[in-house]
Amino acid sequence: MIEQFFKTYFVRLTSFAYTWVKSEDIAKDIVQDAFIAFVERQDIIEKPEAVVKSFLYSTVKNLSLNYVRNNQVRSRINLEIVDSEIEDIDLLSRLINAEMLGELHQELSSLPESCQHICRLIYLEEMKYDEVAKELNLSLNTVKSQRQRALRILRERMLSLVPFIF
């Protein structure tokens, strides 16, 4: 059960934390700390998923803000944080971005393996088509068509989520 929450929310929460700490490694550490706090709270573990999700997001937010305060980064991001209060619109935007990124990662991992691998190389590793073709020993046209196939599948799946956002 805890493992499933970790798999479902790790990327989303990391993205959420990153908006404050501006470091992927620190964001991952914060999310791990949030999961440690979650495991220690037996009363939360047995609650419905919405309560667990709220707890995790709140914990990550608080840990992120504590990190920022403790490392004197406050002056650099003072425009975003005023006395540790975040405007509701900004928080909602961060939540939506984190959720969309999480859904995108989840959908990406459900693509056919060849499409998934090519997309990861192009979009996450920022490789060029010819570099991907060379590394995977594929033709340039195969790389392009697999990427196009993946985008079509992702577009169809992600468009189904749009009504839930608004």
Z-matrix of the N, CA and C atoms (Angstrom, degrees):
N
C 1 1.454
C 2 1.529 1 110.52
N 3 1.327 2 117.06 1 -49.93
C 4 1.460 3 120.86 2 178.70
C 5 1.522 4 109.52 3 -64.42
N 6 1.331 5 115.93 4 -39.37
C 7 1.464 6 120.10 5 178.92
C 8 1.528 7 110.75 6 -61.69
N 9 1.324 8 117.02 7 -38.75
C 10 1.465 9 120.36 8 179.05
C 11 1.529 10 110.79 9 -65.90
N 12 1.315 11 117.97 10 -41.30
C 13 1.463 12 120.90 11 176.06
C 14 1.525 13 110.09 12 -61.34
N 15 1.327 14 115.75 13 -41.76
C 16 1.462 15 120.37 14 -179.99
C 17 1.520 16 110.18 15 -61.54
N 18 1.337 17 116.94 16 -48.18
C 19 1.459 18 120.71 17 -179.77
C 20 1.527 19 111.49 18 -62.67
N 21 1.301 20 116.98 19 -39.09
C 22 1.466 21 121.31 20 -176.44
C 23 1.524 22 112.26 21 -73.52
N 24 1.322 23 117.64 22 -39.42
C 25 1.460 24 119.95 23 -169.65
C 26 1.525 25 116.00 24 -108.97
N 27 1.324 26 118.99 25 -8.41
C 28 1.465 27 119.40 26 -175.00
C 29 1.530 28 112.49 27 -57.56
N 30 1.321 29 117.84 28 -50.93
C 31 1.476 30 121.06 29 -177.82
C 32 1.527 31 110.32 30 -64.30
N 33 1.332 32 116.62 31 -42.23
C 34 1.469 33 120.93 32 -178.99
C 35 1.532 34 111.13 33 -62.85
N 36 1.317 35 115.23 34 -46.91
C 37 1.461 36 119.65 35 -178.42
C 38 1.527 37 111.16 36 -68.39
N 39 1.322 38 116.90 37 -35.82
C 40 1.467 39 120.22 38 177.14
C 41 1.525 40 109.85 39 -63.28
N 42 1.313 41 116.22 40 -43.84
C 43 1.469 42 120.82 41 177.27
C 44 1.519 43 110.46 42 -61.86
N 45 1.314 44 116.78 43 -41.53
C 46 1.467 45 122.98 44 178.97
C 47 1.531 46 110.47 45 -61.97
N 48 1.323 47 117.56 46 -47.00
C 49 1.465 48 121.62 47 179.76
C 50 1.522 49 111.38 48 -66.38
N 51 1.325 50 116.14 49 -36.52
C 52 1.463 51 121.00 50 -177.77
C 53 1.533 52 111.82 51 -57.85
N 54 1.321 53 116.89 52 -32.69
C 55 1.464 54 119.45 53 -178.24
C 56 1.527 55 111.90 54 -60.60
N 57 1.322 56 117.33 55 -22.75
C 58 1.466 57 120.06 56 177.38
C 59 1.524 58 112.52 57 -99.78
N 60 1.316 59 116.78 58 -45.37
C 61 1.468 60 119.20 59 -170.21
C 62 1.517 61 113.52 60 -88.89
N 63 1.335 62 118.25 61 -16.51
C 64 1.463 63 124.12 62 175.93
C 65 1.528 64 113.43 63 57.19
N 66 1.322 65 116.80 64 28.98
C 67 1.460 66 122.21 65 176.62
C 68 1.522 67 107.91 66 -145.94
N 69 1.321 68 116.18 67 123.52
C 70 1.467 69 119.92 68 -178.25
C 71 1.527 70 111.19 69 -64.36
N 72 1.320 71 117.68 70 -40.83
C 73 1.469 72 120.35 71 -179.24
C 74 1.526 73 111.34 72 -64.71
N 75 1.316 74 116.84 73 -43.24
C 76 1.465 75 120.33 74 179.43
C 77 1.521 76 109.63 75 -67.20
N 78 1.331 77 116.83 76 -39.96
C 79 1.464 78 120.79 77 178.20
C 80 1.539 79 110.25 78 -60.40
N 81 1.326 80 116.92 79 -42.87
C 82 1.464 81 120.54 80 178.26
C 83 1.529 82 110.78 81 -63.03
N 84 1.337 83 116.79 82 -41.58
C 85 1.471 84 120.62 83 177.87
C 86 1.524 85 110.92 84 -61.19
N 87 1.317 86 115.77 85 -42.38
C 88 1.465 87 120.50 86 179.76
C 89 1.527 88 110.24 87 -62.85
N 90 1.320 89 117.23 88 -43.27
C 91 1.464 90 120.79 89 179.23
C 92 1.530 91 110.17 90 -63.96
N 93 1.321 92 116.87 91 -40.36
C 94 1.470 93 119.22 92 177.06
C 95 1.525 94 110.66 93 -62.39
N 96 1.342 95 116.79 94 -40.97
C 97 1.471 96 120.60 95 176.72
C 98 1.525 97 110.96 96 -62.14
N 99 1.332 98 116.27 97 -38.35
C 100 1.464 99 120.33 98 178.57
C 101 1.529 100 110.43 99 -64.17
N 102 1.329 101 116.70 100 -39.52
C 103 1.462 102 119.39 101 178.49
C 104 1.525 103 111.43 102 -69.41
N 105 1.321 104 117.28 103 -32.80
C 106 1.469 105 119.80 104 174.85
C 107 1.523 106 109.64 105 -63.33
N 108 1.336 107 115.78 106 -44.69
C 109 1.474 108 120.11 107 177.24
C 110 1.525 109 110.14 108 -61.49
N 111 1.322 110 117.04 109 -38.17
C 112 1.462 111 122.03 110 179.24
C 113 1.526 112 110.95 111 -63.81
N 114 1.325 113 116.67 112 -45.84
C 115 1.466 114 120.83 113 -179.13
C 116 1.521 115 110.93 114 -63.09
N 117 1.316 116 116.87 115 -33.94
C 118 1.460 117 120.99 116 -179.48
C 119 1.528 118 112.87 117 -75.13
N 120 1.308 119 116.83 118 -13.05
C 121 1.471 120 121.24 119 -178.95
C 122 1.529 121 110.01 120 -102.09
N 123 1.301 122 117.10 121 84.22
C 124 1.460 123 122.30 122 -179.66
C 125 1.532 124 111.76 123 -58.79
N 126 1.331 125 116.06 124 -31.59
C 127 1.463 126 119.31 125 -179.52
C 128 1.531 127 112.16 126 -67.88
N 129 1.325 128 117.88 127 -26.44
C 130 1.471 129 121.90 128 -179.91
C 131 1.532 130 110.36 129 -85.60
N 132 1.312 131 117.52 130 -36.73
C 133 1.467 132 122.08 131 -175.69
C 134 1.524 133 111.59 132 -55.34
N 135 1.305 134 117.45 133 -35.85
C 136 1.457 135 120.39 134 -174.89
C 137 1.524 136 113.42 135 -91.38
N 138 1.312 137 117.14 136 4.32
C 139 1.468 138 121.62 137 179.17
C 140 1.526 139 109.92 138 -80.79
N 141 1.342 140 116.79 139 167.65
C 142 1.467 141 120.12 140 175.60
C 143 1.531 142 111.08 141 -61.98
N 144 1.337 143 115.65 142 159.39
C 145 1.459 144 121.24 143 -176.02
C 146 1.526 145 112.34 144 -56.98
N 147 1.322 146 118.55 145 -37.22
C 148 1.469 147 121.26 146 -179.48
C 149 1.530 148 110.96 147 -61.05
N 150 1.309 149 117.19 148 -38.12
C 151 1.473 150 121.42 149 179.22
C 152 1.525 151 109.47 150 -69.49
N 153 1.321 152 117.03 151 -43.28
C 154 1.471 153 121.64 152 178.84
C 155 1.522 154 109.50 153 -62.15
N 156 1.312 155 116.41 154 -45.50
C 157 1.469 156 121.41 155 -179.82
C 158 1.531 157 110.33 156 -60.06
N 159 1.310 158 116.49 157 -45.99
C 160 1.462 159 120.89 158 178.51
C 161 1.529 160 110.84 159 -61.16
N 162 1.327 161 116.59 160 -43.77
C 163 1.462 162 121.34 161 178.33
C 164 1.529 163 110.64 162 -59.62
N 165 1.343 164 116.52 163 -46.41
C 166 1.464 165 120.16 164 -178.40
C 167 1.530 166 111.47 165 -63.95
N 168 1.333 167 117.38 166 -45.83
C 169 1.461 168 119.53 167 179.44
C 170 1.534 169 111.11 168 -63.79
N 171 1.327 170 117.51 169 -42.20
C 172 1.469 171 120.56 170 178.80
C 173 1.522 172 111.47 171 -63.53
N 174 1.316 173 115.91 172 -42.15
C 175 1.465 174 120.41 173 179.90
C 176 1.527 175 110.76 174 -64.93
N 177 1.316 176 116.53 175 -44.35
C 178 1.471 177 119.98 176 178.86
C 179 1.525 178 109.99 177 -63.35
N 180 1.319 179 117.08 178 -42.31
C 181 1.469 180 119.94 179 178.57
C 182 1.531 181 110.35 180 -59.87
N 183 1.320 182 116.71 181 -48.62
C 184 1.472 183 120.46 182 -178.11
C 185 1.527 184 111.82 183 -65.17
N 186 1.314 185 117.67 184 -41.82
C 187 1.464 186 120.38 185 178.23
C 188 1.532 187 110.85 186 -65.30
N 189 1.326 188 116.17 187 -38.13
C 190 1.468 189 120.17 188 178.52
C 191 1.525 190 110.70 189 -64.70
N 192 1.308 191 115.94 190 -45.71
C 193 1.469 192 119.63 191 179.73
C 194 1.530 193 111.08 192 -64.81
N 195 1.324 194 116.86 193 -38.34
C 196 1.467 195 119.83 194 176.59
C 197 1.526 196 110.51 195 -63.15
N 198 1.319 197 116.78 196 -40.59
C 199 1.461 198 120.43 197 178.14
C 200 1.527 199 110.05 198 -60.21
N 201 1.307 200 115.76 199 -47.87
C 202 1.467 201 120.63 200 -179.00
C 203 1.523 202 110.21 201 -59.62
N 204 1.318 203 116.42 202 -47.26
C 205 1.468 204 120.35 203 -179.61
C 206 1.527 205 111.32 204 -62.06
N 207 1.315 206 116.40 205 -45.08
C 208 1.464 207 120.79 206 -176.28
C 209 1.519 208 113.19 207 -69.19
N 210 1.283 209 118.75 208 -19.85
C 211 1.459 210 121.52 209 -178.00
C 212 1.525 211 113.15 210 -108.35
N 213 1.271 212 116.70 211 17.58
C 214 1.468 213 122.35 212 173.75
C 215 1.532 214 113.58 213 55.58
N 216 1.306 215 116.56 214 31.14
C 217 1.448 216 120.76 215 177.74
C 218 1.527 217 109.14 216 -89.06
N 219 1.290 218 115.22 217 -3.51
C 220 1.465 219 121.62 218 -174.96
C 221 1.525 220 112.39 219 -51.77
N 222 1.307 221 117.99 220 -42.55
C 223 1.469 222 119.65 221 -177.82
C 224 1.524 223 111.87 222 -64.27
N 225 1.349 224 116.24 223 -34.74
C 226 1.457 225 120.01 224 -178.71
C 227 1.521 226 112.63 225 -70.82
N 228 1.315 227 116.86 226 -32.35
C 229 1.461 228 118.80 227 -178.75
C 230 1.525 229 111.98 228 -113.29
N 231 1.304 230 116.17 229 23.99
C 232 1.460 231 121.48 230 -178.20
C 233 1.521 232 112.24 231 -59.21
N 234 1.303 233 116.98 232 -27.19
C 235 1.457 234 119.78 233 177.67
C 236 1.526 235 111.59 234 -66.38
N 237 1.340 236 116.58 235 -29.47
C 238 1.453 237 120.47 236 -178.45
C 239 1.528 238 112.58 237 -88.95
N 240 1.309 239 116.35 238 -31.81
C 241 1.462 240 119.78 239 -174.55
C 242 1.534 241 109.37 240 -121.57
N 243 1.290 242 117.00 241 125.42
C 244 1.453 243 121.89 242 176.93
C 245 1.519 244 105.99 243 -124.16
N 246 1.336 245 114.11 244 108.89
C 247 1.463 246 121.42 245 -179.15
C 248 1.534 247 112.39 246 49.97
N 249 1.325 248 114.59 247 44.63
C 250 1.466 249 123.29 248 175.72
C 251 1.529 250 114.07 249 63.24
N 252 1.326 251 118.34 250 15.27
C 253 1.467 252 121.17 251 176.41
C 254 1.516 253 108.76 252 -107.04
N 255 1.291 254 117.00 253 134.84
C 256 1.457 255 121.89 254 -178.72
C 257 1.520 256 107.70 255 -114.73
N 258 1.309 257 115.89 256 135.66
C 259 1.456 258 119.12 257 179.04
C 260 1.526 259 109.44 258 -61.70
N 261 1.319 260 116.35 259 143.00
C 262 1.466 261 121.18 260 -177.86
C 263 1.521 262 112.11 261 -57.31
N 264 1.307 263 118.27 262 -39.12
C 265 1.460 264 121.24 263 -178.26
C 266 1.524 265 110.20 264 -65.04
N 267 1.328 266 116.79 265 -43.23
C 268 1.461 267 120.66 266 178.95
C 269 1.525 268 110.70 267 -63.63
N 270 1.309 269 116.97 268 -43.22
C 271 1.454 270 121.26 269 179.62
C 272 1.527 271 110.21 270 -64.02
N 273 1.321 272 117.23 271 -43.33
C 274 1.457 273 120.89 272 178.48
C 275 1.525 274 110.70 273 -61.72
N 276 1.305 275 116.47 274 -42.79
C 277 1.463 276 120.75 275 178.23
C 278 1.522 277 110.62 276 -60.98
N 279 1.313 278 117.64 277 -43.16
C 280 1.461 279 121.51 278 179.10
C 281 1.532 280 110.76 279 -64.43
N 282 1.330 281 116.20 280 -40.52
C 283 1.454 282 120.18 281 178.35
C 284 1.528 283 111.20 282 -63.72
N 285 1.322 284 116.30 283 -44.94
C 286 1.464 285 120.44 284 179.96
C 287 1.524 286 110.18 285 -63.19
N 288 1.329 287 117.12 286 -44.96
C 289 1.469 288 120.22 287 178.58
C 290 1.522 289 111.62 288 -60.32
N 291 1.317 290 116.11 289 -43.62
C 292 1.467 291 120.00 290 -179.93
C 293 1.525 292 110.65 291 -64.19
N 294 1.327 293 116.91 292 -42.77
C 295 1.463 294 120.77 293 179.15
C 296 1.524 295 111.66 294 -65.17
N 297 1.330 296 116.62 295 -43.32
C 298 1.465 297 120.24 296 179.96
C 299 1.527 298 110.50 297 -64.38
N 300 1.322 299 117.19 298 -41.71
C 301 1.454 300 120.67 299 178.04
C 302 1.530 301 110.16 300 -63.21
N 303 1.321 302 116.44 301 -41.01
C 304 1.457 303 120.74 302 177.11
C 305 1.524 304 112.00 303 -62.49
N 306 1.324 305 116.11 304 -44.46
C 307 1.463 306 119.98 305 177.80
C 308 1.524 307 110.99 306 -63.17
N 309 1.334 308 115.98 307 -41.50
C 310 1.457 309 120.26 308 179.81
C 311 1.530 310 110.72 309 -61.67
N 312 1.326 311 116.79 310 -44.54
C 313 1.467 312 120.51 311 177.55
C 314 1.526 313 110.75 312 -63.09
N 315 1.313 314 116.45 313 -40.48
C 316 1.456 315 120.61 314 179.80
C 317 1.531 316 110.22 315 -64.77
N 318 1.326 317 116.56 316 -45.24
C 319 1.463 318 120.41 317 179.09
C 320 1.526 319 110.94 318 -67.13
N 321 1.323 320 116.95 319 -37.79
C 322 1.462 321 120.97 320 178.46
C 323 1.526 322 110.09 321 -59.97
N 324 1.312 323 116.74 322 -41.62
C 325 1.461 324 119.51 323 -178.73
C 326 1.528 325 112.67 324 -73.27
N 327 1.328 326 117.87 325 -11.18
C 328 1.464 327 120.19 326 178.19
C 329 1.530 328 111.96 327 -96.81
N 330 1.339 329 117.20 328 -1.43
C 331 1.466 330 121.01 329 177.94
C 332 1.525 331 110.07 330 -69.93
N 333 1.342 332 116.70 331 159.88
C 334 1.466 333 118.26 332 171.71
C 335 1.536 334 109.17 333 -54.91
N 336 1.305 335 116.34 334 145.95
C 337 1.463 336 121.34 335 -170.99
C 338 1.530 337 113.66 336 -55.05
N 339 1.333 338 117.32 337 -41.93
C 340 1.468 339 119.20 338 -178.71
C 341 1.531 340 111.06 339 -65.78
N 342 1.327 341 117.09 340 -42.54
C 343 1.476 342 120.84 341 178.13
C 344 1.526 343 110.07 342 -63.74
N 345 1.319 344 115.17 343 -44.56
C 346 1.454 345 121.42 344 -178.92
C 347 1.530 346 111.13 345 -59.62
N 348 1.313 347 116.34 346 -47.57
C 349 1.463 348 120.96 347 -177.44
C 350 1.533 349 110.62 348 -63.90
N 351 1.312 350 116.32 349 -44.46
C 352 1.468 351 120.56 350 -179.77
C 353 1.529 352 110.49 351 -64.17
N 354 1.325 353 117.66 352 -43.23
C 355 1.471 354 120.50 353 179.07
C 356 1.526 355 111.36 354 -63.56
N 357 1.307 356 116.95 355 -41.54
C 358 1.468 357 119.36 356 178.95
C 359 1.531 358 110.75 357 -61.25
N 360 1.312 359 116.39 358 -42.51
C 361 1.466 360 119.59 359 179.70
C 362 1.534 361 111.21 360 -66.22
N 363 1.311 362 116.90 361 -43.37
C 364 1.474 363 120.32 362 -176.88
C 365 1.523 364 111.36 363 -72.69
N 366 1.337 365 117.72 364 -47.75
C 367 1.459 366 120.49 365 -171.57
C 368 1.525 367 114.46 366 -93.73
N 369 1.302 368 117.74 367 -35.09
C 370 1.463 369 118.89 368 -178.28
C 371 1.522 370 112.41 369 -93.49
N 372 1.335 371 116.78 370 -36.02
C 373 1.459 372 120.74 371 178.62
C 374 1.528 373 111.58 372 -93.60
N 375 1.341 374 115.90 373 -7.53
C 376 1.471 375 123.82 374 177.55
C 377 1.530 376 112.66 375 56.91
N 378 1.338 377 115.11 376 41.63
C 379 1.459 378 119.88 377 177.20
C 380 1.527 379 109.19 378 -88.71
N 381 1.309 380 116.26 379 153.93
C 382 1.457 381 122.41 380 177.72
C 383 1.533 382 108.48 381 -83.88
N 384 1.339 383 115.55 382 159.32
C 385 1.462 384 120.27 383 -177.71
C 386 1.526 385 112.11 384 -54.94
N 387 1.321 386 116.79 385 -45.69
C 388 1.463 387 119.36 386 -177.90
C 389 1.532 388 111.56 387 -66.16
N 390 1.334 389 117.07 388 -32.88
C 391 1.465 390 120.15 389 177.17
C 392 1.536 391 110.55 390 -67.48
N 393 1.330 392 115.86 391 -40.99
C 394 1.465 393 120.33 392 178.63
C 395 1.525 394 109.62 393 -64.88
N 396 1.332 395 116.12 394 -45.22
C 397 1.465 396 120.46 395 179.98
C 398 1.526 397 110.37 396 -58.46
N 399 1.321 398 116.58 397 -43.98
C 400 1.468 399 120.85 398 -179.09
C 401 1.532 400 110.63 399 -65.99
N 402 1.348 401 116.35 400 -45.61
C 403 1.455 402 119.98 401 -177.32
C 404 1.532 403 112.00 402 -64.52
N 405 1.328 404 116.88 403 -37.98
C 406 1.463 405 120.54 404 -177.72
C 407 1.526 406 113.46 405 -94.38
N 408 1.330 407 114.44 406 0.44
C 409 1.459 408 120.34 407 -179.56
C 410 1.530 409 111.13 408 56.85
N 411 1.347 410 114.59 409 48.92
C 412 1.464 411 122.16 410 179.17
C 413 1.524 412 108.57 411 -122.84
N 414 1.318 413 116.00 412 164.11
C 415 1.456 414 118.87 413 175.18
C 416 1.530 415 108.94 414 -76.86
N 417 1.318 416 115.86 415 156.07
C 418 1.461 417 121.41 416 178.74
C 419 1.523 418 110.16 417 -59.57
N 420 1.335 419 116.88 418 -40.13
C 421 1.462 420 120.52 419 179.41
C 422 1.531 421 112.36 420 -64.89
N 423 1.317 422 117.50 421 -35.05
C 424 1.469 423 120.80 422 177.12
C 425 1.518 424 110.47 423 -65.12
N 426 1.315 425 116.23 424 -43.79
C 427 1.465 426 120.68 425 178.55
C 428 1.528 427 109.76 426 -60.37
N 429 1.330 428 116.52 427 -47.33
C 430 1.466 429 120.50 428 -179.10
C 431 1.531 430 111.45 429 -63.93
N 432 1.311 431 117.60 430 -42.33
C 433 1.469 432 119.70 431 -178.09
C 434 1.533 433 111.11 432 -69.92
N 435 1.336 434 118.13 433 -36.99
C 436 1.463 435 121.08 434 177.29
C 437 1.529 436 110.79 435 -66.19
N 438 1.328 437 116.46 436 -39.84
C 439 1.457 438 121.36 437 176.94
C 440 1.524 439 109.82 438 -63.70
N 441 1.323 440 116.22 439 -44.00
C 442 1.462 441 121.24 440 -179.81
C 443 1.531 442 110.19 441 -63.50
N 444 1.325 443 115.87 442 -41.77
C 445 1.470 444 120.40 443 177.84
C 446 1.528 445 110.68 444 -61.47
N 447 1.319 446 116.23 445 -44.85
C 448 1.468 447 120.69 446 179.53
C 449 1.526 448 110.83 447 -61.99
N 450 1.320 449 117.22 448 -44.36
C 451 1.461 450 120.39 449 -179.79
C 452 1.527 451 111.30 450 -63.44
N 453 1.325 452 116.47 451 -39.12
C 454 1.463 453 120.04 452 179.22
C 455 1.533 454 109.57 453 -63.33
N 456 1.330 455 116.95 454 -45.53
C 457 1.469 456 121.40 455 179.87
C 458 1.524 457 110.02 456 -63.04
N 459 1.328 458 116.71 457 -47.46
C 460 1.466 459 120.67 458 -179.51
C 461 1.524 460 111.20 459 -62.21
N 462 1.327 461 116.69 460 -42.38
C 463 1.463 462 120.94 461 -179.75
C 464 1.530 463 110.13 462 -59.46
N 465 1.330 464 116.23 463 -45.88
C 466 1.469 465 120.30 464 179.64
C 467 1.523 466 111.36 465 -61.88
N 468 1.308 467 116.11 466 -44.76
C 469 1.473 468 119.94 467 -178.03
C 470 1.527 469 111.72 468 -69.86
N 471 1.326 470 116.30 469 -41.38
C 472 1.466 471 119.90 470 -177.08
C 473 1.527 472 111.84 471 -72.79
N 474 1.319 473 117.72 472 -31.49
C 475 1.469 474 119.88 473 177.71
C 476 1.526 475 110.99 474 -64.14
N 477 1.305 476 117.01 475 -28.52
C 478 1.459 477 119.35 476 177.74
C 479 1.531 478 111.36 477 -67.93
N 480 1.320 479 118.28 478 -18.83
C 481 1.462 480 122.20 479 179.68
C 482 1.525 481 112.43 480 -85.29
N 483 1.317 482 117.93 481 -19.20
C 484 1.464 483 121.37 482 -174.27
C 485 1.524 484 112.94 483 -54.87
N 486 1.345 485 120.76 484 -44.07
C 487 1.465 486 118.63 485 -179.76
C 488 1.526 487 113.13 486 -60.39
N 489 1.333 488 117.59 487 -28.04
C 490 1.452 489 120.82 488 -178.44
C 491 1.521 490 112.76 489 -76.53
N 492 1.300 491 116.47 490 -21.35
C 493 1.470 492 120.50 491 -179.34
C 494 1.512 493 110.75 492 -76.90
N 495 1.311 494 116.38 493 -39.44
C 496 1.461 495 120.42 494 -176.19
C 497 1.488 496 108.62 495 -102.89
